[in-house]
Amino acid sequence: MRNTIAVMNTKGGVGKSTLVLALAETLSAYHGKNVLVIDSDSQASVSSMLMTVPNLHRLQQNGLTMVDFLVARVLQDAEADWLRYVVRNVSDVDDARTVFLIPSDMQLTLFEREVSKESLHGRLRNVISVLLADARRVFDVILIDCPPGLSVLTESWLREADYHISPTKADYVSVCGLEVFRRFKALNPEMGFAENLGVLVNMKDMASPTEEDYHAWLLSNPDNRCFNQVVPRSVALQESARFHAPDRSYFAKYPGDTGKALRQLSEEVLARLGPAPAATAEPAASTPVPPKPAVPDGISNGASAEQAAS
């Protein structure tokens, strides 16, 4: 099944990590999907949104992050089971219990320097290819949160993932970021590249004529494959970035028009991915589906970083 999606824009500040968070929780709570979030950003933004900062720091100190996996497999050429680095029960949405995470760490930048220094780009890409091939068989959807810019690791994700989604704000600078990305994609086509699942207008000011003009301009280019649904700028989405304890319901975290936009977007994403396997739960008509009880084999069955690190 083609279900791996790199979320990428060369321009920062377009709400990419918050979008990954909201989409993962919507796919879990509303569609009953097993969703793996791979945090490939050294800032670890989506990791800190999906778990408490102390628990994230504990995972980093115990060597259980994406960086540690890649160091073992790429720099040390050692065996490492990727499932050991996956953490479950990471969302603060009580009906999104099927969101899983491979967290990140700021050391990711140093890792990429070593890859370039030792000319290990081919090995890195092969490790990414094997990881995604394995993850496809375990999870319904894999969302890869890529940092802005075009690093060696981001290029590996983009060349090995099935699809990419490009979030953008409806403004001049963000649209320029899409053009840089498009030109990069055209380089070395023989090396392969993820298929464009669509450009998503994110954080849109629905009352701004200027943003409406930029949105119309994006829609006018069929190569963008713009999603019909846009995600409006809202306080609820800004607040969603902060992990809450105790847990809250999906509709408390994403109320009103914000939640409606995210649910419609998730339906559009699933439709573009194609028919789901028969074993995957079908979405409910109006309320979240109870999460699937099965936990993929080999993943730590613990709600906290302390348990995952044990």
C-alpha positions in Angstrom: 0.0 0.0 0.0 1.3 3.5 -0.9 0.7 5.3 2.4 3.9 7.2 3.3 3.6 11.0 3.1 6.4 13.6 3.5 5.1 16.9 4.6 7.4 19.6 3.2 7.8 23.2 2.2 11.2 24.9 1.8 9.7 27.9 3.5 9.3 27.8 7.3 6.5 29.2 9.3 3.7 27.7 7.3 2.3 25.6 10.2 3.7 22.3 8.9 4.3 20.6 12.2 0.9 21.7 13.7 -0.7 20.4 10.5 1.0 17.0 10.9 -0.2 16.8 14.5 -3.8 17.7 13.7 -4.0 15.4 10.7 -2.5 12.5 12.7 -5.0 13.0 15.5 -7.9 13.3 13.1 -7.0 10.2 11.2 -6.8 8.3 14.5 -9.8 9.7 16.3 -12.2 10.1 13.4 -11.1 7.3 11.0 -9.7 4.7 13.4 -6.3 4.7 11.5 -3.0 3.5 13.0 -0.9 6.6 12.2 2.9 6.8 12.6 4.4 10.3 12.8 8.1 10.4 12.0 9.7 13.6 13.3 12.6 14.5 11.0 13.0 18.1 12.2 15.9 18.8 14.6 13.7 21.2 16.4 11.5 18.2 17.4 8.4 20.4 17.2 5.8 17.7 16.6 7.5 15.5 19.2 7.0 18.2 21.9 3.4 18.6 20.7 2.6 14.9 21.0 4.2 14.3 24.5 5.3 16.2 27.5 8.7 17.8 27.3 10.1 15.9 30.3 9.1 12.6 28.6 10.6 13.7 25.3 13.9 14.6 27.1 13.9 11.3 28.8 13.6 9.5 25.4 16.4 11.6 24.1 18.7 10.9 27.0 18.0 7.2 26.7 18.9 7.1 23.0 15.5 6.3 21.7 15.0 8.9 18.9 15.2 9.0 15.2 18.7 10.3 15.5 19.9 7.3 17.5 18.3 4.9 15.0 20.0 6.6 12.1 23.4 6.9 13.8 23.3 3.1 14.5 22.2 2.1 11.0 24.1 4.7 8.9 27.2 5.9 10.7 27.9 2.7 12.6 26.5 0.2 10.1 25.0 -1.7 13.0 21.8 -3.6 13.4 18.9 -1.6 15.0 15.2 -2.5 15.1 13.2 0.6 14.1 10.2 -0.6 16.2 12.3 0.0 19.3 12.2 3.7 18.6 8.4 3.9 18.1 6.4 5.3 21.1 2.7 4.7 21.4 0.0 6.6 23.4 1.6 9.9 22.6 -1.4 12.2 21.9 -3.3 14.2 24.5 -6.6 13.4 22.7 -8.3 10.6 24.6 -10.0 9.2 21.5 -6.8 9.3 19.4 -5.1 6.3 20.9 -3.6 5.0 17.6 -1.1 7.8 17.0 2.5 6.5 17.2 5.7 8.6 17.1 9.4 8.3 16.3 10.7 11.4 18.1 13.5 13.6 17.0 16.4 15.4 18.7 18.5 18.5 18.0 21.5 16.2 17.3 19.9 15.4 13.9 21.8 18.4 12.4 25.1 16.9 13.6 24.2 13.6 12.1 23.6 15.1 8.7 27.0 16.8 8.8 28.6 13.4 9.5 26.7 11.8 6.6 28.0 14.5 4.2 31.5 14.4 5.7 31.7 10.6 5.2 29.8 10.6 1.9 27.2 8.2 3.2 24.3 9.5 1.2 23.6 6.2 -0.5 23.6 4.3 2.8 21.3 6.9 4.3 18.8 6.6 1.5 18.9 2.8 1.6 18.1 2.9 5.4 15.2 5.2 4.8 13.9 3.0 2.0 14.0 -0.1 4.2 12.4 1.8 7.2 9.5 3.0 5.1 9.0 -0.4 3.4 8.7 -2.0 6.9 6.4 0.8 8.2 4.0 0.5 5.3 3.2 -3.0 6.4 2.5 -2.0 10.0 0.7 1.4 9.8 -2.3 2.7 7.8 -0.7 6.1 7.3 2.9 7.4 7.8 3.4 11.2 8.1 6.9 12.5 7.9 7.4 16.0 9.4 10.3 17.4 7.3 12.1 20.6 8.3 12.2 23.6 6.0 15.2 23.7 3.7 16.6 20.9 1.6 18.9 18.7 3.7 20.4 15.4 2.8 17.9 13.6 5.1 14.9 15.5 3.7 16.0 14.6 0.2 16.1 10.9 1.2 12.5 11.1 2.6 11.3 12.9 -0.5 12.9 10.3 -2.8 11.7 7.3 -0.9 8.2 8.3 0.3 5.2 7.6 -1.8 3.7 11.1 -1.7 4.4 14.6 -0.5 2.0 17.3 0.8 3.1 20.9 0.5 1.5 23.2 3.1 1.6 26.9 2.3 0.3 30.1 3.5 -1.5 32.2 0.9 1.2 34.8 0.7 4.1 35.8 -1.6 7.0 34.4 0.4 5.4 31.0 1.1 4.4 30.6 -2.5 8.0 31.3 -3.5 9.0 28.4 -1.2 6.8 26.1 -3.3 8.6 27.3 -6.5 12.0 26.4 -5.0 10.6 23.0 -4.0 9.2 22.5 -7.5 12.6 23.3 -9.1 14.4 21.0 -6.7 12.0 18.2 -7.6 12.8 18.6 -11.3 16.5 17.9 -10.7 17.8 14.4 -11.3 14.4 12.8 -12.1 16.2 9.4 -12.7 16.7 9.2 -8.9 12.9 9.1 -8.2 10.7 11.4 -6.2 7.5 11.3 -4.1 4.3 12.0 -6.0 2.5 15.3 -5.3 -0.5 14.4 -3.2 -1.4 18.1 -3.1 -0.7 21.7 -2.1 -2.6 22.7 1.0 -3.4 26.3 1.8 -2.9 26.4 5.6 -3.4 29.2 8.2 -5.6 31.2 5.8 -7.1 34.4 6.9 -10.6 33.9 5.5 -11.3 37.6 5.5 -8.2 38.7 3.6 -8.7 39.7 -0.1 -5.0 39.4 -0.6 -4.8 35.9 0.7 -7.9 35.0 -1.4 -6.0 36.3 -4.5 -3.0 34.1 -3.8 -5.3 31.1 -3.1 -6.9 31.7 -6.5 -3.5 31.9 -8.1 -2.5 28.6 -6.6 -5.8 27.0 -7.8 -5.2 28.2 -11.3 -2.2 25.9 -11.7 -3.4 22.3 -12.1 0.1 20.9 -11.3 -0.4 22.1 -7.7 -3.3 19.6 -7.2 -4.6 22.0 -4.5 -6.8 20.4 -1.8 -10.3 21.6 -1.9 -10.3 22.0 1.8 -8.2 24.9 3.3 -7.2 25.1 7.0 -8.2 28.5 8.4 -6.1 30.4 10.9 -7.6 29.9 14.3 -6.8 30.1 18.0 -7.8 26.5 18.4 -4.9 25.3 16.1 -2.4 27.6 17.9 -3.5 26.1 21.2 -3.3 22.5 19.8 0.5 22.8 19.7 0.7 22.8 23.5 0.4 19.3 25.1 -2.4 19.2 27.7 -2.7 17.0 30.8 -5.1 15.5 31.5 -6.3 14.3 28.1 -9.1 16.1 26.3 -11.5 14.9 23.7 -11.0 15.4 20.0 -13.9 17.9 19.8 -12.5 19.8 22.7 -9.1 20.2 21.0 -10.5 20.9 17.6 -13.9 22.6 18.0 -16.3 24.1 15.6 -15.1 25.1 12.1 -11.5 24.1 12.9 -12.4 20.5 13.5 -14.8 20.5 10.6 -12.0 21.7 8.2 -9.6 19.1 9.6 -12.1 16.2 9.2 -12.9 17.2 5.6 -9.2 17.5 4.9 -8.5 14.0 6.3 -11.3 12.6 4.1 -9.7 14.2 1.1 -6.2 12.9 2.0 -7.6 9.3 2.4 -9.5 9.6 -0.9 -6.3 10.6 -2.7 -4.4 7.8 -1.1 -6.8 5.4 -2.6 -9.0 2.5 -1.3 -8.0 1.2 2.1 -7.4 -2.5 2.8 -10.5 -4.4 4.0 -9.1 -4.8 7.5 -8.9 -1.0 8.1 -11.8 0.5 10.1 -14.3 2.6 8.1 -15.0 6.2 9.2 -18.1 6.9 11.3 -20.8 9.2 10.1 -20.5 11.9 12.7 -18.6 10.7 15.8 -15.1 9.4 16.3 -14.5 5.6 15.8 -13.4 3.7 18.9 -9.6 3.1 18.3 -8.5 -0.3 17.2 -7.2 -2.3 20.2 -4.4 -4.1 18.4 -0.9 -2.8 18.9 1.6 -3.5 16.1 4.0 -6.2 17.2 7.3 -5.0 18.7 6.1 -1.5 19.7 6.5 -0.5 23.3 3.1 -0.8 25.0 3.5 2.2 27.4 1.9 5.6 27.6 5.0 7.3 29.0 8.6 7.8 27.9 9.7 6.1 31.1 7.9 2.9 30.1 9.0 3.2 26.5 12.6 3.5 27.6 12.6 0.6 29.9 
